[in-house]
Structure formats: structure tokens, C-alpha cells
Amino acid sequence: MEMVKKDERLSNFELMRIISMFMIVVWHVIMHSDLIGRSSGTLNFVLEFIYDIFSIHVNSFVLLSGYFQYNKKFNWRKLIPLISATWFYKALFAILFFSLGIVWISKVDLIMFLSPLNITANYKTFYWFINAYIILFCLSPFINILIKNLSQKNHRCLIIVLFITLSVLPYISKQTFISNDGYSIASFMMLYIIGAYFGKYKISENIHFKNYSKEKRQFILFCIFLGIILVQFLTICLKRYFGVFDNGFFVYIKDVAGSGLASFSSPIVIVESVVYLLLFETICIKSKFINKVASLTFGIYLIHENNFVFDYIYNFLPLGTTGSLSSLNVLIYLFATGIVIFTISAIIELFRQVLFKCINKIKIVQKIQNKCVSYIEKF
């Protein structure tokens, strides 16, 4: 097998990023088009099932961060591409939609949109994931110190405590004992620590797997992944079955079975996300094309999940305007729409990357970046 350079991105995990981003796109199409709320019968069940399965998308990206970054030297420069790309699309769509008269934006909000800070005064908060990820990135050197000094046993115990506290208890208590819907920094830290564990202690070296061939590990993990999907399927059935009862206990079972299935902090979703990560770890693939497409995924997220875009563009899609499609057509339109959004967004992001590459070659831009990083590091 050809050796891969230490700092070269592995195509197996890059493929995982691509698939995860496509899941995000489809997930958002279902959500913003309110397909589940506007459907019934078998179609409603299938859409809910797809929505629940695809809920691993956010967790997979955070797990990957922990998997690769737990032993890396902290570098403020890594924030520059993230913040600059976010700012670019935030400002671009604000100016575009405002100039076309599609939306009205106050002067205060317009200034916010044109600033690097990812906040607004009177409009919806943009890009919650980016805000959470930046905070996680800033906390990562301290988390890494903890991870470095933990034994494997203590690392495992920490994960169990975090998993019970931030996933199991919120799930079974319906967010009453402790609340965590998966959008919190605490949830991101937990996923980062879990990802770091499997990055530090590879599955191939695990006592239960080290004597198995790569193919056998793949088969076992794939069967576990399918088993979790089956659990999700049965949980949806359980929720619908108990939905006809009004007894307090049955209502509780229905709520617990269904309310947290698509939550990023759900125990089922977290376990599924981890198995998903480990499954891709066993795949051996190297492709420049895959790596290039994967480098566009961040931009795809920023484009299709921009508030102005999903507030006004989704209404013009067939899924957003038609309520009388057959089950088969809805599913075809759903995935076709996901492919179109993914592809167009990728092309736009490719042009942005070329533009920014040219801008970054300008000496004054390099000086500004160096001064900003130098100031932050001194601070």
C-alpha cells in the first residue's frame, strides 16, 4: 500500500466530509421545505426516517476535529480562512439581497453583516455551527492538554461521564433534568473528546478488533451501523404506535422515543456518528478529486445555509411550492434538489477560493494577516 504523508489529508475521511455535507444539504431541504409537516402516511414515515438517519452530519464534523486535532500544535492562522470565508458569504448575500430589494436591512444590521464578527443586531443569528466551532477551536489547546495527560482508562471514563450527562440524561428526562440539544459548546467538547479518543487509540489496535482483518472490521462496523439504523426505524414505529394513547406513561414513551431521534445529542445519533467515523477509518482510498471536492464542503455549508438564501430560495423549489406530489416524486425531487444545491454551491465556492488565493498573494494583505496573528499571539 502506498505510504501517505503525515500531513496529507486521507481521502477516506475526505469522502466522509463530502457525504456528511450532502446529508446536511438534504437535511436542510427537508427542514426548510417543511416536508415532514406537509406529508402524511408512508411518505411522512420515510421522510422522517431519512431526516433521523442524516442527523449524524454535524457530529461527524466535530468528531473529525477531535480525531485529527488532539495532538496538533495550536495555530491562530487556521481561523483566518474560516472567518474570511464566513464573512465573505455573509456580506455578499446581505448586499446582494438588499440591493435587489428582496429584503430590507437596517443600517446597524448592514454594518454587522459587513463586519468579520458573525453576529447581527436585529436579524437572525447566522451560522450557529461556525460560532460554536470557533469557540471549540479556541478551547482546543486546553482540551488537548487534558487529553494528553489522561490515561486510556481515564479518557474512556471521561467519555462515559460526558455521554451520560450530556446525552443520556437529557434524552430520557426530555431535557428537564439537564438540557442539551446538541447545539451547545458542551456537546461539541464531548464530541471532540470522543473523536480524540479514537484518533489516539485506533480501532485496529483495539483488543476486540486487532486480531481481525481490515475487511472483517469493516463488515462488523457496517453491521453495527445497519443495526443502529434498524433501531431508529423501530423507534419511529414505537413513537407512532404509542401516539394513539393518552396515558401518561405511553405519552412519555412516545415523547422520549421520537423527540430526540433527530437531536445531535441523542444517544442513538452519537453512537451512530462514532460508528460512521470508524467505518470510514477502515476504508483505504486516495483521490485528488475527492480531496478537492472535500475542500469545498465548508463553502457549500456557508452558501446553502445562509439565512437569506434559505429564507427566499427554498420557496422557489418544487418541494417548497408543490403539495400534491406522489411519494416517489417527492423523494426523487428531494435528492435531485440536494444534488443541484450541492453542485452549484461547490462551483461558487471554487471561484471564491481562486479569488481569495489571488488576494492572499498581495503583500499588504499578507502584512495585515501577519499583524493580526502576531497581535493575538502576544495578547
C-alpha positions in Angstrom: 0.0 0.0 0.0 1.3 3.4 -0.9 2.5 5.4 2.1 0.6 8.6 2.9 2.5 11.7 4.0 1.9 12.7 7.6 0.2 16.0 6.8 -1.7 14.8 3.7 -5.4 14.5 4.1 -6.6 11.0 3.8 -9.2 10.6 1.0 -11.3 8.2 3.2 -12.1 10.9 5.7 -12.4 13.5 2.9 -15.1 11.2 1.3 -16.7 11.2 4.7 -16.8 15.0 4.7 -18.4 15.0 1.2 -21.1 12.5 2.2 -21.7 14.3 5.5 -22.1 17.7 3.7 -24.6 16.1 1.2 -26.5 14.8 4.3 -26.6 18.4 5.6 -27.9 19.7 2.4 -30.7 17.1 2.1 -31.5 17.5 5.9 -31.9 21.3 5.4 -34.0 20.8 2.3 -36.4 18.6 4.3 -36.4 21.1 7.2 -36.7 24.4 5.2 -39.3 23.0 2.9 -41.3 21.5 5.8 -41.7 18.2 4.0 -42.4 16.2 7.1 -45.1 18.6 8.3 -46.7 18.7 4.9 -46.7 15.0 4.2 -48.6 12.0 5.6 -48.8 8.3 5.6 -45.9 6.3 4.2 -44.2 9.3 2.7 -44.2 11.1 6.1 -42.6 8.0 7.7 -39.9 7.7 5.0 -39.0 11.4 5.2 -38.8 11.3 9.0 -36.6 8.2 8.7 -34.2 9.9 6.3 -34.2 13.0 8.5 -33.2 11.0 11.5 -30.5 8.9 9.8 -28.9 12.1 8.3 -28.8 13.7 11.7 -25.2 12.4 12.2 -23.9 15.1 9.8 -22.9 17.8 12.4 -21.5 15.3 14.9 -19.3 13.7 12.2 -17.5 17.0 11.5 -16.9 17.7 15.2 -15.7 14.1 15.7 -13.2 14.5 12.9 -11.9 17.7 14.5 -11.1 15.8 17.7 -9.8 12.8 15.7 -7.1 14.9 13.9 -6.5 17.9 16.2 -6.0 16.4 19.6 -2.2 16.3 19.1 -1.7 19.2 16.8 0.0 22.5 17.7 -2.4 25.3 18.1 -2.2 27.9 15.3 -4.3 31.0 15.2 -3.8 31.2 11.4 -6.2 28.4 10.9 -9.0 30.7 11.9 -8.3 33.2 9.1 -9.7 31.1 6.2 -12.7 30.1 8.3 -13.6 33.7 9.4 -12.8 35.2 6.0 -15.0 32.8 4.1 -17.8 33.2 6.5 -17.5 37.0 6.3 -17.4 36.9 2.5 -20.7 35.0 2.1 -22.4 36.8 4.9 -21.6 40.2 3.4 -22.1 39.1 -0.2 -25.6 37.8 0.2 -26.6 40.7 2.5 -25.5 43.2 -0.1 -27.0 41.2 -3.0 -30.4 40.6 -1.5 -30.6 44.2 -0.1 -29.5 45.7 -3.5 -32.2 43.7 -5.3 -34.8 44.9 -2.9 -35.6 41.4 -1.8 -35.0 42.2 1.9 -34.8 45.4 3.9 -31.8 45.6 6.3 -31.3 48.3 8.9 -28.1 50.3 8.8 -27.0 48.7 12.1 -27.6 45.2 10.7 -25.8 46.1 7.4 -22.7 47.2 9.4 -22.9 43.9 11.3 -23.1 41.9 8.0 -20.0 43.8 6.7 -18.0 43.1 9.9 -16.0 39.9 10.4 -18.0 39.2 13.6 -20.6 36.6 13.0 -23.5 38.4 14.8 -26.4 40.6 13.8 -28.3 43.2 15.8 -31.9 42.7 14.7 -31.8 39.8 12.3 -31.4 36.0 12.9 -28.1 34.7 14.1 -26.1 33.5 11.2 -24.2 30.2 11.1 -24.6 28.8 14.6 -22.2 26.0 13.7 -19.4 28.4 12.9 -19.8 30.3 16.1 -19.7 27.1 18.1 -16.8 25.7 16.1 -14.7 28.9 16.6 -15.2 28.7 20.4 -14.3 25.0 20.3 -11.2 25.8 18.3 -10.1 28.4 20.9 -10.7 25.9 23.7 -9.0 23.0 21.9 -5.4 23.7 23.2 -6.7 23.4 26.8 -8.8 20.3 25.9 -5.7 18.8 24.2 -3.6 19.3 27.4 -6.3 17.3 29.3 -6.3 14.6 26.6 -2.5 14.3 26.6 -2.4 13.8 30.4 -5.2 11.3 30.5 -4.6 7.5 30.5 -6.6 5.5 28.1 -8.8 4.2 31.0 -9.4 7.7 32.4 -10.1 9.0 28.9 -12.7 6.3 28.4 -14.2 7.1 31.9 -14.4 10.8 31.0 -16.3 9.9 27.8 -18.8 7.7 29.7 -19.5 10.5 32.2 -19.9 13.1 29.5 -22.1 10.8 27.4 -24.4 10.0 30.4 -24.5 13.7 31.5 -24.9 15.4 28.1 -26.7 12.8 26.1 -28.5 10.0 28.0 -29.9 12.1 30.9 -31.2 15.0 28.6 -32.8 12.3 26.4 -34.6 10.2 29.0 -35.6 13.3 31.1 -36.9 15.1 28.0 -34.4 18.0 28.6 -35.8 18.6 32.2 -33.0 17.2 34.4 -30.3 18.8 32.3 -30.8 20.4 28.9 -28.6 19.8 25.9 -30.0 19.8 22.4 -26.6 19.2 20.7 -26.2 22.8 19.7 -24.2 23.7 22.8 -20.4 24.1 23.3 -20.6 21.4 25.9 -21.8 18.9 23.3 -19.1 20.0 20.9 -16.5 19.5 23.6 -17.8 16.0 24.3 -17.7 15.0 20.6 -14.2 16.5 20.3 -13.0 14.4 23.2 -14.7 11.3 21.8 -13.1 11.9 18.4 -9.7 12.4 20.0 -10.0 9.0 21.8 -10.5 7.2 18.5 -7.7 9.2 16.9 -5.4 8.4 19.7 -6.4 4.7 20.1 -7.1 3.4 16.7 -9.8 0.7 16.2 -7.2 -1.5 14.6 -5.3 -1.6 17.9 -8.4 -2.2 20.0 -8.3 -5.5 22.0 -11.6 -6.6 20.4 -10.6 -5.8 16.8 -6.8 -6.1 16.5 -6.9 -9.8 15.6 -9.4 -9.1 12.8 -8.5 -8.3 9.2 -9.5 -4.9 7.8 -12.3 -6.5 5.8 -13.7 -8.2 8.9 -13.6 -4.9 10.9 -15.4 -3.2 8.0 -18.1 -5.9 8.0 -18.6 -5.7 11.8 -18.8 -1.9 11.8 -21.2 -1.9 8.8 -23.4 -4.4 10.6 -23.4 -2.3 13.7 -24.3 0.8 11.6 -27.2 -1.0 10.0 -28.3 -2.2 13.4 -28.4 1.3 14.7 -30.5 2.4 11.6 -32.8 -0.5 12.4 -33.1 0.8 16.0 -34.0 4.2 14.6 -36.7 2.6 12.3 -38.2 0.7 15.2 -38.1 3.8 17.4 -40.1 5.7 14.9 -42.6 2.8 14.7 -42.7 2.8 18.5 -43.4 6.6 18.6 -46.3 6.2 16.1 -47.8 3.2 17.9 -47.8 4.9 21.3 -49.0 8.1 19.7 -52.6 6.9 19.8 -52.6 6.5 23.6 -53.2 9.4 26.0 -52.0 7.6 29.1 -49.1 9.5 30.9 -46.7 6.6 30.6 -47.4 6.0 26.9 -47.1 9.7 26.2 -43.7 9.7 27.9 -42.6 6.7 25.8 -43.8 8.4 22.6 -42.0 11.7 23.5 -38.8 10.0 24.5 -38.8 7.7 21.5 -39.4 10.4 19.0 -38.4 13.9 20.3 -34.7 13.2 20.5 -34.2 11.0 17.5 -33.0 13.8 15.2 -31.3 15.7 18.0 -27.5 15.9 17.7 -27.2 15.0 21.4 -29.3 11.9 21.1 -27.5 8.7 22.4 -28.6 6.9 19.2 -27.3 9.7 17.0 -24.0 10.0 18.8 -23.3 6.2 18.8 -24.3 6.2 15.1 -21.9 9.1 14.4 -19.0 7.3 16.1 -19.6 4.1 14.2 -19.9 6.1 11.0 -16.4 7.7 11.7 -14.8 4.3 12.5 -16.3 2.8 9.4 -14.6 5.4 7.2 -11.3 4.8 9.1 -11.2 1.2 7.7 -11.6 2.4 4.1 -8.4 2.7 2.1 -8.7 5.3 -0.7 -6.6 8.1 -2.2 -8.0 10.5 -4.7 -7.1 14.1 -5.5 -10.6 14.7 -6.9 -12.2 13.6 -3.6 -9.8 15.8 -1.7 -10.6 18.8 -3.9 -14.4 18.4 -3.6 -14.0 17.9 0.2 -12.1 21.2 0.4 -15.3 22.9 -1.0 -17.7 21.5 1.7 -17.2 24.4 4.1 -18.3 26.8 1.4 -21.2 24.6 0.4 -22.5 25.0 4.0 -21.9 28.7 4.1 -23.8 29.2 0.8 -26.9 27.0 1.1 -27.4 27.7 4.8 -27.1 31.5 4.6 -30.2 33.0 6.2 -31.2 35.0 3.1 -30.7 32.0 0.8 -32.8 29.5 2.7 -35.5 32.2 3.6 -36.1 33.1 -0.1 -34.6 30.5 -2.4 -36.3 27.4 -1.0 -39.7 28.9 -1.7 -38.9 28.7 -5.4 -38.0 25.0 -5.4 -40.6 22.4 -6.5 -40.5 20.9 -3.0 -41.4 24.3 -1.5 -44.3 25.1 -3.7 -46.0 21.8 -4.6 -48.1 19.9 -2.1 -49.6 17.2 -4.3 -46.6 15.1 -5.4 -46.6 11.4 -5.2 -44.3 9.7 -2.7 -41.8 8.6 -5.3 -41.7 12.0 -6.9 -41.1 13.8 -3.6 -38.1 11.5 -2.9 -36.7 12.0 -6.4 -37.1 15.8 -6.1 -35.6 15.7 -2.6 -32.3 14.1 -3.7 -32.2 15.8 -7.0 -32.6 19.2 -5.3 -29.8 18.2 -2.8 -27.5 17.3 -5.7 -28.3 20.6 -7.5 -27.7 22.7 -4.4 -24.5 20.8 -3.6 -23.1 21.2 -7.1 -24.0 24.9 -7.6 -22.7 25.8 -4.2 -19.4 23.8 -4.9 -18.9 25.7 -8.1 -19.4 29.1 -6.4 -17.0 28.1 -3.6 -14.4 27.0 -6.2 -14.5 30.5 -7.7 -14.2 32.1 -4.2 -11.2 30.0 -3.4 -9.5 31.1 -6.6 -10.3 34.7 -5.9 -9.0 34.5 -2.3 -5.9 32.7 -3.4 -5.1 35.7 -5.7 -5.9 38.2 -2.9 -3.7 36.4 -0.4 -0.7 36.8 -2.7 -1.0 40.6 -2.3 1.8 41.8 0.1 -0.4 44.2 2.0 -2.9 41.5 2.7 -0.2 39.2 4.0 1.1 42.0 6.2 -2.3 42.6 7.7 -2.8 38.9 8.4 0.6 38.6 10.0 0.0 41.6 12.2 -3.4 40.3 13.3 -2.0 36.9 14.2 1.0 38.4 15.9 -1.2 40.7 18.0 -3.5 37.8 19.0 -0.5 35.6 19.9 1.1 38.4 22.0 -2.2 39.0 23.7 
